[in-house]
């Protein structure tokens, strides 16, 4: 069964192909994706790699966790499911704010 890994503190110029090529040294990479900002398209400095087997994933963690690439020490561990987040907003119920001094 495949294991998904979180890879943090990536150099910002790292591409998904770079990530796949790097982790392929630890085994078969099923997928690799660097997460990018939706507005700018620039890397957010982290990504995910899916290794074909748990053994290969564990080898990749041992091989790359703490390894320095382009002056940045990688953080590599088993990815956890995303936790639910509170709704985002302006905290005021969406009605805006402020006293305008006007009449009703």
N, C-alpha and C positions, 0 to 999 in steps of 0.2 A: 504494500500500500504506500502511496506517495505521502511525503511529509512536506508541508509548506513552512518555509523559513522566513523570518523577518531579518532584513539586512539594513542596519542603520549606520549613520555617520558616513554615508557614501560621499566621495568627491562629487561636486555638482556637475562635472563634465561627463560622468559615467552614464553610458547608455544601457538600454536593456540588453543589447547584443554583447556589450562589454561584460555585464553581469553574468550572462549565460556562459560566455567563454571562460571567465574566471572560475565559476563554480563547476564547470565541466571537468576540471582537474580532480574533483572529489568524487565524480560519478556522473551518471546520466541525469541531465537537467530536463525535466518535463516542460517547465516554463520559467521565464524570468521577466520581471517587469519593474522598471524604475518608475516611481510615482511622480507625476508632474503636476504643477499648478495648472488648473483649468484655464485661467485667464492669460498667463504668460507663456505656458508651455515649458517652463524651466523646471528642472529637477527639484524635488523637495528634500533631497538628500537621504532618501530611504527607498527600499523596494522589497520585493518578495521573490523568492526562488522556490520552485517546487522540484524536489528531488524525486527520482523514480522509486526509491526504497527508503525505508527508515534507516537502514544501515548506512546508506550513502549520505543521508541527511545528517546523521550523527557525525560522520567523518568530516562533512563540510563544516559543521559547527566547530569541531576540534581544530580543523585546519585554518579557519578564517576568523573566528571570534578573537578580537584583540589584535589581529594582523593589521599592520599599517600599510595603507595604500595611498600614495600621493600625499603623505603627511597626515592622514586621518586614520585613527584606529577604529576598525569596523566593530560593530556590535552585531553578532549573529546568534539567533536563538529560534526556538520553535515559535511560529506565529500563533497568536491567540485570536479567537474570534473578536471582532470589533464590539466594544461595549456600547450599549445604547447611550445616547447623549440627550441632554435636556434640549428642548426646542430653543432655537436662537431667535433673538428679537431685541427690541430696544428696552425691554423691561417695563414698559409702560402700557402694555396691552395694545400697542399699535395705534394709539390715538394721538401721538405727539405730546407736546407738553406746553407748559408755560402760560403765564398770564399775559394776555395781550392788552389788557385794559379796555377792551371793547365792551359794548352792551350786548345783552342777550336779546 
